[in-house]
Amino acid sequence: MSTSPGFFARAFSSFVGALTARLFVGGFLLLLLIGFVAGSDSTPAVPSEAVLVVDLGGPLLEEAPLDPFAELATEVPPLREVLLGLDMAAADERIAAVWLRPNGVQASWAALEEVRDALERVRASGTPIFAHPTAAGFDQPGYFLATAADSILSPPVASFDMTGFGASVTFFADLFDELGIEAQAIRAGDYKSAVEPFTRTSLSEANAFQLRALLADRARRCSIAVSEGRGLAPQEVETLIDGGRVLAATDAAEVGLLDALWYEDELVEHLAARLGLADDDDLPTVSLSAYVQTSPSQAGLDFEDDARIAVVYASGTILNGDSGSEVVMGPVLGADTFIEAIDDALTDPKVAALVVRIDSPGGAATAADAMWRAVVNAKAAVPVVASMAGVAASGGYYIAAPADTIVADPLTITGSIGVFSILFDASDFLESRLFLDTDTVLTAPFADLYSSSKPLDAAERALLEREVDRIYDTFRERVAEGRGLPRDTVDLLAGGRVYTGEDAHAVGLVDELGGLNLAVELAA
């Protein structure tokens, strides 16, 4: 967590945000939006013996965008709807087959695992799955999903990415030196790496260690998926990756990673023949986005109405105020919005339990603490389960700590129990590059503590260190209380260290391994 947002993030995002806010939201466009929504209110029909087309091209979000225009531009349903649609397909006698099209899906590896698990449930139901990408071929996330399919196919002249995983970090310290800017960072925890890009020119030993561990877990789980899905020994998969053996679809077919090299029309022809269609009959298809608008009960899913499990989403960088989006930080998880959502859920007398779905790298400590308190209060009323998505680290873990149960995917990025504060001294930049002079009048010695026109002196740095240590101590205490762990144990697990969900489960920071479905089941 941070004690305050960074100088450049605040200054730049505020400037650009003010410049572009509501630029195109006029009455005419609003009327068009209302007309479009009103005109698309009819429930789609699902033909008998239908092929469900699961087209995952683009961002796979945890929840629909708050901006209605952004929601209209998003072709892929949010994750919860993708999971619901696949579970409906597993029970729906009208769905004869699933056509998976993983065309450049953009998602966390935890989300990919949840989708793959849902695909395996479809396959286990007896509904066949055919994975076939666009002409571009398979990338690693797409093929990871495809390993849950009965048949994996690809256009003959297509790429096939199986090159392993890496992570790169860009460092700005040399640039700041040239500009005359100094990043003054104070952190609690050797692994708390958020400040490193501004203070270093390379990875610290601690940060390199935790990044290698995260990537190793991802690589291992992907190898297991390929091994189990294709009937290859794990060592065979690793040899293919390490040797750079597969770079094209033809390579993948030769080593058994693909079942056939088919163009799309050949797959359509195969599906039509499988369904017994005449040559002039169109393939009966339904898109996933249309399918999830139909009734789950008609698909064969039975939902209990007497009690409800409320799911509150906590996605984005944690800040005070309302949720939204910023140019620099992207999605913002506002403490006020989160607390209001929990209050609204608990006012429903049918809500018997609460799931807090977290997808956040952390943010402002004051906001995280207010959200922590809302979870504590909710826990006094109903059982609370925290469900960790792609990342629930730092402040994201802080708000999960008091839950009755914490569920994480094996590849969730979590932990990061640590605190940092960073201020930028731009005095040299202002004076030597912009030829600006600053003169200051104060009523108290620390009145210009957060000024960017001067460096921190020893007393100011000591003051900030005391505040960072205080918040770090509170963070560890919250974790010890919430997880029922001895304080000494928490101290060993903290230090800003980032874990995969699997490793966090092994050390007691996570209770169960699984996705949103498991969290809801546990809450029920």
C-alpha positions in Angstrom: 0.0 0.0 0.0 1.0 3.6 -0.4 0.5 6.4 2.0 -0.5 8.8 -0.8 -0.8 8.7 -4.6 2.4 9.6 -6.5 3.0 13.2 -7.6 3.0 12.5 -11.4 0.0 10.2 -11.3 -2.0 12.9 -9.5 -0.8 15.8 -11.5 -1.0 14.3 -15.0 -4.3 12.4 -14.5 -6.0 15.4 -13.0 -4.9 17.6 -15.9 -5.9 15.2 -18.7 -9.1 14.1 -16.8 -10.2 17.7 -16.5 -9.4 18.3 -20.2 -11.4 15.4 -21.5 -14.2 14.9 -19.0 -17.6 14.4 -20.7 -16.2 15.7 -24.0 -18.7 13.7 -26.1 -21.5 13.0 -23.7 -24.2 15.2 -25.3 -28.0 14.9 -25.4 -28.0 13.4 -28.9 -25.6 10.6 -28.1 -27.5 9.9 -24.9 -30.7 9.6 -26.8 -29.0 7.2 -29.2 -27.8 5.1 -26.3 -31.3 5.0 -24.7 -32.8 4.0 -28.0 -30.2 1.3 -28.6 -30.7 -0.2 -25.1 -34.5 -0.1 -25.4 -34.4 -1.6 -28.9 -32.2 -4.6 -27.7 -34.4 -5.7 -24.9 -35.8 -8.9 -26.5 -34.5 -12.2 -25.2 -32.4 -14.1 -27.8 -33.7 -17.4 -29.0 -31.6 -20.6 -28.6 -32.2 -23.0 -31.5 -32.2 -26.7 -30.8 -29.0 -28.6 -31.6 -27.2 -25.2 -31.4 -23.4 -24.5 -31.4 -22.4 -22.1 -28.7 -19.7 -19.8 -30.1 -17.4 -18.6 -27.2 -15.5 -15.8 -28.8 -12.9 -14.5 -26.4 -11.2 -11.8 -28.4 -10.1 -8.8 -26.3 -10.2 -7.8 -22.6 -11.9 -10.2 -20.3 -13.1 -7.9 -17.4 -14.2 -8.9 -13.9 -17.3 -6.7 -14.3 -18.9 -4.6 -16.9 -17.4 -1.1 -17.3 -19.1 1.7 -15.4 -19.1 3.8 -18.5 -22.2 2.7 -20.7 -20.4 3.7 -23.9 -17.4 1.6 -22.9 -19.7 -1.3 -22.1 -21.3 -1.1 -25.6 -17.8 -1.2 -27.1 -16.8 -4.3 -25.1 -17.6 -7.4 -27.2 -16.6 -10.0 -24.6 -19.0 -10.5 -21.6 -17.5 -9.9 -18.1 -15.9 -13.0 -16.5 -18.9 -13.8 -14.3 -21.2 -14.0 -17.4 -18.6 -16.1 -19.3 -18.6 -18.6 -16.3 -22.4 -18.6 -16.1 -22.8 -19.1 -19.8 -20.4 -22.1 -19.8 -22.2 -23.6 -16.8 -25.5 -23.1 -18.6 -24.1 -24.9 -21.6 -23.0 -27.8 -19.5 -26.6 -28.4 -18.4 -28.4 -27.3 -21.5 -29.7 -30.1 -23.8 -30.2 -27.5 -26.6 -26.4 -27.0 -26.9 -24.9 -29.7 -29.1 -21.3 -28.4 -29.2 -19.2 -25.5 -28.1 -16.9 -23.6 -30.6 -14.1 -21.9 -28.6 -12.5 -19.0 -30.3 -9.6 -17.7 -28.1 -8.6 -14.8 -30.4 -6.2 -12.7 -28.4 -7.9 -12.9 -25.1 -6.5 -10.4 -22.6 -7.0 -11.6 -19.0 -5.1 -12.4 -15.8 -3.9 -16.0 -15.5 -6.2 -16.5 -12.6 -9.2 -15.5 -14.8 -7.9 -17.9 -17.5 -7.8 -20.7 -15.1 -11.4 -20.0 -14.0 -12.6 -20.1 -17.7 -10.6 -23.3 -18.3 -12.2 -24.9 -15.3 -15.6 -24.0 -16.6 -14.7 -25.4 -20.1 -13.7 -28.7 -18.4 -17.1 -28.8 -16.7 -18.7 -28.5 -20.1 -16.5 -31.2 -21.5 -17.3 -33.5 -18.5 -21.0 -33.0 -19.2 -20.6 -34.7 -22.6 -20.9 -31.6 -24.7 -17.9 -31.6 -27.2 -15.7 -28.5 -27.4 -13.9 -27.5 -30.6 -11.1 -24.9 -30.2 -10.3 -23.0 -33.4 -8.7 -19.5 -33.4 -8.7 -16.9 -36.2 -6.1 -16.9 -38.9 -3.5 -15.3 -36.5 -3.3 -18.6 -34.6 -2.8 -19.5 -30.9 -1.0 -17.4 -28.4 -0.1 -18.9 -25.0 -3.3 -17.7 -23.1 -5.5 -18.9 -25.9 -3.8 -22.3 -26.2 -4.0 -22.7 -22.4 -7.8 -22.4 -22.7 -7.8 -24.7 -25.7 -6.2 -27.6 -23.8 -9.6 -28.1 -22.1 -11.2 -28.8 -25.5 -11.9 -32.2 -27.1 -10.4 -31.1 -30.4 -7.9 -28.4 -31.0 -7.7 -27.1 -34.6 -5.9 -24.2 -36.4 -5.6 -22.7 -39.8 -2.7 -24.3 -41.6 -0.7 -21.0 -42.1 -0.9 -19.6 -38.6 1.5 -18.9 -35.8 1.7 -20.9 -32.6 3.2 -19.3 -29.5 4.8 -21.6 -27.0 7.9 -19.8 -25.9 7.6 -19.6 -22.1 7.1 -16.6 -19.9 9.1 -13.6 -19.0 8.6 -10.2 -17.2 10.3 -6.9 -18.0 10.4 -3.8 -15.8 11.3 -0.4 -17.1 13.4 1.8 -14.8 13.3 5.6 -14.8 16.2 6.5 -12.4 18.6 7.5 -15.2 15.9 9.5 -17.0 15.1 11.3 -13.7 18.8 12.0 -13.2 18.9 13.7 -16.6 15.8 15.7 -15.9 16.9 16.7 -12.4 14.2 14.8 -10.6 14.8 12.7 -7.5 12.4 10.0 -6.3 12.4 10.0 -2.6 11.1 6.6 -1.5 10.4 5.2 1.9 9.3 1.6 2.1 8.6 -1.0 4.8 9.6 -4.4 3.4 12.5 -5.4 1.2 10.1 -7.0 -1.3 7.9 -3.9 -1.7 9.0 -3.2 -5.3 6.5 -0.6 -6.5 9.1 2.2 -5.9 12.0 0.4 -7.7 11.3 1.7 -11.2 11.8 5.3 -9.9 14.8 4.6 -7.7 16.9 1.9 -9.4 18.2 0.9 -12.8 17.7 -2.8 -12.4 15.8 -5.4 -10.4 16.7 -5.8 -6.7 17.7 -9.3 -5.7 14.5 -9.6 -3.7 12.2 -8.4 -6.5 14.0 -10.7 -9.0 13.4 -13.6 -6.7 9.7 -13.1 -6.3 9.2 -12.5 -10.0 11.0 -15.7 -10.9 8.8 -17.5 -8.4 5.6 -16.1 -9.9 6.6 -17.0 -13.5 7.8 -20.4 -12.5 4.4 -21.2 -11.0 2.6 -20.0 -14.1 4.9 -22.0 -16.4 4.4 -25.1 -14.3 0.6 -24.9 -14.3 0.6 -24.2 -18.1 2.8 -27.3 -18.7 0.4 -29.4 -16.6 -2.6 -28.2 -18.6 -0.8 -29.0 -21.9 0.4 -32.4 -20.5 -3.1 -33.4 -19.3 -5.0 -32.0 -22.3 -2.8 -33.5 -24.9 -1.6 -36.7 -23.2 2.1 -35.7 -23.3 4.6 -36.2 -20.5 5.5 -33.0 -18.6 9.1 -33.4 -19.6 8.0 -33.6 -23.3 6.2 -30.3 -22.9 9.2 -28.6 -21.2 11.5 -29.9 -24.0 9.3 -28.4 -26.7 9.2 -25.0 -24.9 12.9 -24.9 -24.0 14.1 -26.0 -27.4 11.9 -23.5 -29.3 10.5 -26.4 -31.2 7.0 -24.8 -31.9 6.6 -21.5 -33.6 3.9 -22.3 -36.2 0.7 -24.3 -36.5 2.5 -26.9 -38.7 5.1 -27.4 -35.9 2.3 -27.8 -33.3 0.5 -30.4 -35.4 3.7 -32.4 -35.9 4.3 -32.8 -32.2 0.7 -33.5 -31.2 -0.4 -30.1 -29.9 -3.1 -29.8 -32.6 -5.5 -32.4 -33.9 -5.8 -31.0 -37.4 -5.0 -28.0 -39.6 -8.4 -26.8 -40.8 -9.6 -23.5 -42.1 -12.8 -22.1 -40.5 -15.1 -23.4 -43.3 -13.8 -26.9 -42.8 -14.7 -26.7 -39.1 -18.2 -25.4 -40.0 -18.6 -28.3 -42.5 -17.5 -30.8 -39.9 -20.0 -29.4 -37.3 -22.8 -29.4 -39.9 -22.1 -33.0 -40.7 -22.0 -33.9 -37.0 -25.4 -32.3 -36.6 -26.8 -34.1 -39.6 -27.6 -30.9 -41.5 -28.3 -30.7 -45.2 -25.8 -29.1 -47.5 -27.9 -25.9 -47.8 -28.7 -25.6 -44.1 -27.0 -22.9 -42.0 -25.1 -23.9 -38.9 -27.4 -23.1 -35.9 -25.1 -21.0 -33.7 -25.7 -18.7 -30.7 -23.0 -16.3 -29.4 -22.0 -16.4 -25.8 -23.0 -12.8 -25.3 -26.5 -13.6 -26.6 -26.8 -16.9 -24.7 -26.2 -15.4 -21.3 -29.2 -13.1 -21.8 -31.4 -16.2 -21.9 -32.9 -17.8 -18.8 -30.6 -20.1 -16.8 -33.6 -22.1 -15.7 -34.5 -22.9 -19.3 -30.9 -24.1 -19.7 -31.4 -26.5 -16.8 -29.9 -24.6 -13.9 -32.0 -24.3 -10.8 -31.4 -21.3 -8.6 -32.7 -21.1 -5.0 -34.8 -17.9 -4.4 -35.3 -18.1 -0.7 -31.8 -16.8 0.1 -29.2 -14.9 -1.8 -25.4 -14.6 -2.0 -24.4 -11.0 -2.7 -21.3 -10.5 -4.7 -19.6 -7.1 -4.3 -16.8 -6.4 -6.8 -13.6 -4.6 -5.7 -11.7 -3.9 -8.9 -9.0 -1.3 -9.5 -6.5 0.9 -7.7 -7.7 1.7 -4.2 -8.4 5.4 -3.6 -10.6 7.5 -1.4 -13.9 8.7 -3.0 -15.9 7.1 -5.8 -15.0 4.4 -8.2 -14.3 5.3 -11.8 -11.3 5.4 -14.2 -8.2 7.6 -14.5 -5.9 8.1 -17.5 -2.8 7.0 -15.7 -4.1 4.5 -13.1 -6.9 3.0 -15.2 -9.8 1.5 -13.1 -10.2 3.1 -9.7 -11.8 1.3 -6.7 -13.3 4.1 -4.6 -13.7 3.4 -0.9 -17.0 5.3 -0.8 -18.4 3.2 -3.7 -17.3 0.0 -2.1 -18.7 0.7 1.3 -22.0 1.8 -0.2 -22.2 -1.4 -2.2 -21.7 -3.5 0.9 -24.3 -1.5 2.8 -26.8 -1.9 -0.1 -26.2 -5.7 -0.1 -26.8 -6.0 3.6 -30.1 -4.0 3.5 -31.6 -6.8 1.4 -33.2 -9.2 3.9 -32.7 -12.1 1.5 -28.9 -11.8 1.5 -27.6 -14.6 3.7 -23.9 -14.3 2.9 -21.5 -11.9 1.1 -18.7 -12.6 -1.4 -16.2 -9.8 -1.9 -14.5 -10.4 -5.3 -11.2 -8.6 -5.3 -9.1 -7.7 -8.3 -6.8 -4.9 -7.0 -3.0 -4.2 -6.7 -3.7 -2.0 -3.7 -3.5 1.8 -3.4 -4.0 4.4 -0.6 -3.7 3.0 2.9 -6.5 5.3 4.3 -9.0 4.1 1.7 -8.0 0.4 2.3 -8.5 0.7 6.0 -12.0 2.2 5.5 -12.9 -0.7 3.3 -11.4 -3.2 5.8 -13.8 -1.7 8.4 -16.7 -2.2 6.1 -15.8 -5.9 5.7 -15.4 -6.3 9.5 -18.9 -4.8 10.0 -20.4 -7.0 7.3 -18.8 -10.1 8.9 -20.7 -9.3 12.1 -24.0 -9.6 10.2 -23.4 -12.4 7.6 -20.6 -14.8 6.6 -18.1 -13.1 4.3 -16.0 -14.9 1.8 -13.2 -13.1 -0.1 -12.6 -14.3 -3.6 -9.3 -13.2 -5.2 -9.2 -12.7 -8.9 -6.0 -11.9 -10.9 -4.4 -9.8 -8.2 -5.3 -9.1 -4.6 -2.1 -7.6 -3.3 -1.1 -5.0 -0.8 -4.4 -3.0 -0.1 -6.2 -5.8 -2.0 -5.0 -8.3 0.6 -5.7 -5.8 3.4 -9.4 -5.7 2.7 -9.5 -9.6 2.3 -7.8 -10.3 5.6 -10.9 -10.1 7.9 -13.1 -12.4 5.8 -14.3 -15.7 7.2 -12.7 -17.5 4.3 -10.2 -16.4 1.6 -10.4 -18.2 -1.7 -7.7 -17.6 -4.4 -6.8 -19.1 -7.7 -3.5 -20.9 -7.7 -2.1 -18.1 -10.0 -3.6 -15.1 -8.2 -1.0 -12.5 -7.3 -1.4 -11.8 -3.6 0.3 -10.9 -0.4 2.6 -7.8 -0.7 2.1 -7.0 3.0 4.1 -3.8 3.1 3.9 -0.1 2.7 5.7 2.6 0.8 5.6 6.3 0.3 7.2 8.2 -2.6 7.7 11.9 -3.1 9.4 13.5 -6.1 11.9 16.3 -5.7 11.7 18.3 -8.9 13.7 21.3 -7.6 16.6 20.8 -10.0 14.3 20.3 -12.9 12.3 23.4 -12.1 15.4 25.6 -11.6 17.9 24.2 -14.1 15.6 23.1 -17.0 12.6 25.4 -16.7 14.4 28.3 -15.1 11.7 28.6 -12.4 12.6 29.8 -8.9 10.5 29.0 -5.8 10.3 30.9 -2.6 8.2 29.7 0.3 6.7 31.2 3.5 5.6 28.7 6.2 3.6 28.9 9.4 5.1 25.6 10.7 8.3 23.6 10.0 6.5 20.8 8.1 3.9 22.8 6.2 5.7 22.1 2.9 6.3 18.4 3.6 4.7 17.3 0.3 6.2 20.0 -1.9 7.9 18.9 -5.1 10.1 22.0 -5.3 12.5 20.9 -2.6 14.3 17.7 -1.2 13.3 16.1 2.0 15.5 17.1 5.0 16.4 14.6 7.7 13.5 15.6 10.0 10.9 15.3 7.2 12.3 11.9 6.2 12.1 10.7 9.8 8.5 11.9 10.0 7.5 9.9 6.9 9.4 6.8 8.0 7.5 6.9 11.3 4.2 7.1 9.4 5.1 4.3 7.0 6.2 2.1 9.9 3.0 2.8 11.8 0.8 1.8 8.8 3.0 -1.3 8.2 2.5 -2.3 11.9 -1.3 -1.8 11.5 -1.3 -3.9 8.3 0.5 -6.8 10.0 -1.8 -6.6 13.0 -4.9 -6.7 10.7 -3.5 -9.8 9.0 -2.7 -11.5 12.3 -6.2 -10.9 13.6 -8.0 -11.8 10.4 -6.1 -14.9 9.6 -5.6 -16.2 13.2 -1.9 -16.3 12.8 0.8 -15.4 15.4 2.3 -12.0 14.8 5.8 -13.5 14.5 4.5 -15.6 11.6 3.0 -12.7 9.9 6.2 -10.7 10.2 8.0 -13.5 8.4 5.5 -13.6 5.6 5.3 -9.9 5.2 8.1 -7.6 4.0 6.2 -6.8 0.9 6.6 -10.3 -0.5 4.3 -11.2 -3.4 3.0 -14.8 -3.6 1.0 -16.9 -6.0 -2.3 -18.1 -4.6 -0.8 -21.6 -4.4 2.1 -20.4 -2.3 -0.1 -18.1 -0.2 -2.3 -21.1 0.6 0.7 -23.2 1.7 1.8 -20.5 4.2 -1.7 -19.8 5.6 -2.5 -16.4 3.9 -5.2 -18.1 1.8 -7.7 -20.8 3.0 -8.9 -22.4 -0.2 -7.8 -22.6 -3.8 -10.4 -22.0 -6.5 -12.4 -19.4 -8.3 -15.6 -17.3 -7.9 -17.8 -20.4 -8.1 -16.1 -22.0 -5.2 -16.3 -18.8 -3.2 -20.1 -18.7 -3.8 -20.5 -22.4 -2.9 -18.6 -21.8 0.4 -20.7 -18.8 1.2 -23.8 -20.8 0.5 
